[in-house]
Amino acid sequence: MLTHSEVLDDQSELRAQLQRTGGAHRELLRLNSARPLGDIAFDWVSVLAATAAVAWIGPATLPIALIVVANRQRALGNILHDAGHRNLCRTRQVNDSLAGLLVAPLVFASLERYRADHFRHHLQLGTAGGDPDLMAPPDVLPRHWLRSYLRQVCSLQAWWGNFCGHLGAAGVPMSGRAYIVAWWLAALALMLEIAGAQFTSTFVGLWLLARATVFHLITTLREMCDHFGLRPGGILSFTRDMAVGGPWRRLIHPRNNGYHLTHHLLPAVPYYRLPQAHALFRRLPAYRAHGTVCNAYFTGPTAVVRAWEREARP
């Protein structure tokens, strides 16, 4: 089990090594306020375009539309993640207003609850009862990675959390749930007025169906990439970076979300600078000696799914 001190020790050691580089990391902390606005707009337009395809072209477009919507739901979740760290804008009021109006309620989330839970995830990483994101593997991992994945996919609790977000989570204040519901009612009323009943009903059905299916499948794999199958001992040994390119990365880890180890080591780096941060960290002795990096999802010796299988072997 990880401890609070081990988490801080890993961060302190890495930051000390960064300082010895002459502070090359400081540029990585600089925010570009226009970047998340453009990315949020892209996500909204993509979802509305997928809705239009289903509503106005026909159900033949549904499979592609589900993938597009689920992928953008994942991308918007990554924007919410950065908002939780105040990486959209360092001014909290601006940061929270942006996320609260354009992102959090859309993905059924309370920003306040998300921030509190995610803060615990960082400080109590891997701690049973303390880390709300802990995905504990069984005592003995199956020898084939697919069994591990399907076990998580078929968890009713995990599916419910991915589908309902904070609307179905215990301990979320009634005010937080009420805001999400009120936001949706206002958004749908506006959509109904502008685009009509067919478009609006298609949007709701597509959004919910994507969350219940493709989004759940993607999110489960994404969460397993972060920590699953690793042995506790510190951030560096209990967290992975997915240094992967190509279409799989765009589907599973939009917005550079695969650089999870890099993020844990320096959470103030915004999502659009994580690749540069990862490249810098790979030159540091602590990261080179102890960092866990996978260069593929499914094939090759450094694939993340092979890492799950290696842990199953005696």
N, C-alpha and C positions, 0 to 999 in steps of 0.2 A: 504494500500500500504506500502510495506517495504521501509525503507530508508537506505542510505549508513551507517549511524551511527548505526542503529540496527544490521546490518550485522557485523560490526566491534565489537560491544558490545558483541554479542554472542561469537565471536571468542576469544575476550580478556578474557572473564570470564572463558571459558573452558580452555584456556592456562594457566591462573593463577591457576586453580585447578590442572592442570597437573603438574605444577611446585611444588605444595605442595605434590605430590606423590614421589618426589625425582628425577624427570626427567625420569620416566619410559618410556616416549614416544620417547626418543631420538633414541633408537634402531629401532623404526618404520620408521625413516627417512632414514635409511641406504639403499643404492641401491645395487642391485645385477645385474650388467650389462649383465651377461650372460642369465638371466631369460627372458627378453623380446626377445632376439635373438632366444632362443629356442622356445618361444611361437609363434613368427612370422613364423618361419620355420614350426611349426606344422600346422599353419593355411594355409600356402601355399600348403603343402603336402596334407592336407585334401581337399582343393578345387581342386587340380589337380587330386586326386584320384576319387573324385565325377565326374569330367569331363570325366575321363577315363572310368568309369562305364557306363555313358550314351553313349559315343562315341563307345565303343568296346563291351559292353554287350547288350545294347539296351534301348529303351525308357521306358521299364518296371521299370528301376531304377530311372526314372526322379523324382517321388515324394520324395524319400529319398534324392536324390542328391540336390534337391531344399532346403530341410531343412538343410542339411549339409552346403551348400554354404551360405545360409542366416545367419546361426548361426555363421559361421566363418567371414562373413562380419561384423556382430555385434561385434565379438571378436576383429577384426582388428580396428574397430572404437574405441574400448576401449583402444587399444594400442595408437592410435592417440590422444585420450584424455590425456593419461599420458604424451605423448610427448609434448602436449600443456603446461603442467605444468613443463616440464623439469624433469620428473620423470623416464625417461629412462637413462639419464646421466646428471649430474649436469653441465658438460661442454656443453654450448649451441651449439657449432658447431658440436660436436659429436652427441648430442641428435637430432638436426635438420637434420643432414645428414642421420642418420639412418631412421628417419621417412620419410624424403623426397625421399629416394631411395626405401624403401621397403613397405611403408604403405600408406602414404597420397594420392599419385596419383592413386593407385590401387582402393581406395574407393572414387575417384572423389573429392578429397579435396585439398585445399590449406592450408598448415600448418599455414602460416602467418595469413590468414583470420580466420581460425579456432581459433587460439590463441587469436586474438583480440576479436572475438565474445564471446568466453568462459570466457575471463577476465571480460567482461561486465556482463555476466550472474552471475558471482560470486559477483561482487561489487554492482550490481543493481538488485539483486535477487527479482523477483516478481514485479518489477516496470514497469508499462505500458509505452511502448515507450522506455524503457531503457534496459530491459532484453530481449535479442533476442530469448531466449528459453521459454519465458512465454507462457504457454498453458492455456489461461484464460477459465474457465468454464462458461456456461451460467448463467444468473442471478438466475435461479432456476434449480438445477440439476434434471435430470429424476430420478424416484424412483427405476428403475432397472439399475444396472451398465452397462449392455450390450448396452443400448441406448447411454450412454455417450461415450463408446468405439467406437461404430459404427459411431457416429457423427464425431469423430476425424479421424477414418479410411477413411471415405468418403469425407474428406476435400481434394479437388483437390490441394490446395496449399501445404498441408502437404505431399501428395503423390508425388508431383513434387519435393519437397525438398529432400525426402528420395531416390527417384529414380535417380535424376541428381546430387545431391550433389552441389558442388560449380560450376559445369559446367552450371547449370541453375539458379544460384543465382544472384540477382542484386548486383551491387557494387563490384564484384570481378574483380581485374585488369586483363586486357587482357593477361599480362605476366603470371599470375597464371593459367588462362585457357589454355594458349599455352603450359605451362609445362606439365599439365595433359595430353593433347592430344599427345604431343611429346613422353611422357613416354609410353603411351599406344601403339603408333605406333611402337616404338622400341621394346617393350615387345612382341607384336604380331608378329613382323618380326622374332624375335629370336625363338618364339614358333613355327612359321610356318616352320622354317628351321630345328628345332629339331624333332617336333612331327607330322608335316604334316598338310594339309589343313582341314581334317575332325576334328581332335582334336582341332585345333585352332578355327574353326567356332563353334564347340560345346561349347568350353570354353566361347566365347563371348555371345552366346545365353543363356547359363545357368547363367552366371553372371548377365546379364541384366534381365532375367526373375525372378531370385531370388530377386533382388532389387525391382522389380515392384510388387511382391506378398508377399512372406513369410517374407522377410526383412522388408517391410513396416508394416506388421501386428505385428511383434515382436517389432520393434522400437517404434511404437505408444503405445503399452502397456508398454514398458520400460519407455518411457517419462512420461506417466500418473502416473506410480508408484512413480516418483520422487517428484512431487509437487501437482498433480491434486487434487482438492477438499479441500485442506487445506486452512486455513484462515491466511492471513498475520499477522506478528507480530514479526518476527525474523527468523534466520536460524532454530532454534530448533523447532519452531512451523510450519514452512512452508516447511519443507523438511523431507522426510522419509528415514529410513533405512529398507531394506527388508532382515530380518534375516531368510532366507528360505534355506532349503537344498533340495536335490533330483533333479530329472530330469527337473522340471520346471525351477529351478534356472539356470541350465546349458544351457537351451534353451533361456531364456529371459535375463538373466544377467550373461553371461560368464565373466570370469576374475574379479569376485567379484564386478561387476558394480552396484549391488543392494545396496551397502553400501553408498548411496548417501549423507545422512546426515553426516556420519563420514567423507566423503571426503570434504564436504563443511566446516566442522569445522577445518580440518587440511589438506589442499590440497597437502602438500608436501609428504604425505604418498603414496608410490607406490601401485599399484593395488594388488600386491601379499602379502601385509602386512595389508590390510584393515580389514580382519577378526580379527586379533590381536588388531588392533586399536579400533574396535567396542567393543570388550570384555573389553578393558581398559576403554573406555568412559562410559560403562554401570555402572561402579563403581563410577562415578563422580556425585556429587549432582545436578549440572545443567542439565546433560543429563538425570538422573533418573527422575527429576521433570518435565522436559519440552520436552524431546526428543520423537519423534514419530517413533514407531517401529511396523512393520507388520511382522507376522510370517507365513503368507501363501498368496497365490495369489487369490484363488477362493473359498476356503471352510473354515469354522470356524469363530468365532467372531472377530479374529484379521486379517482376510484376507483383503488385500488392496481394493478389489472391494466392500467389505462391508463398508469400510470407505467412499467411494464415495456415497453410498446409505444413510449413516447416515447423511451426509451433506445435503441431499435432504429433510429430515424430518423437520417439524416445531419444 
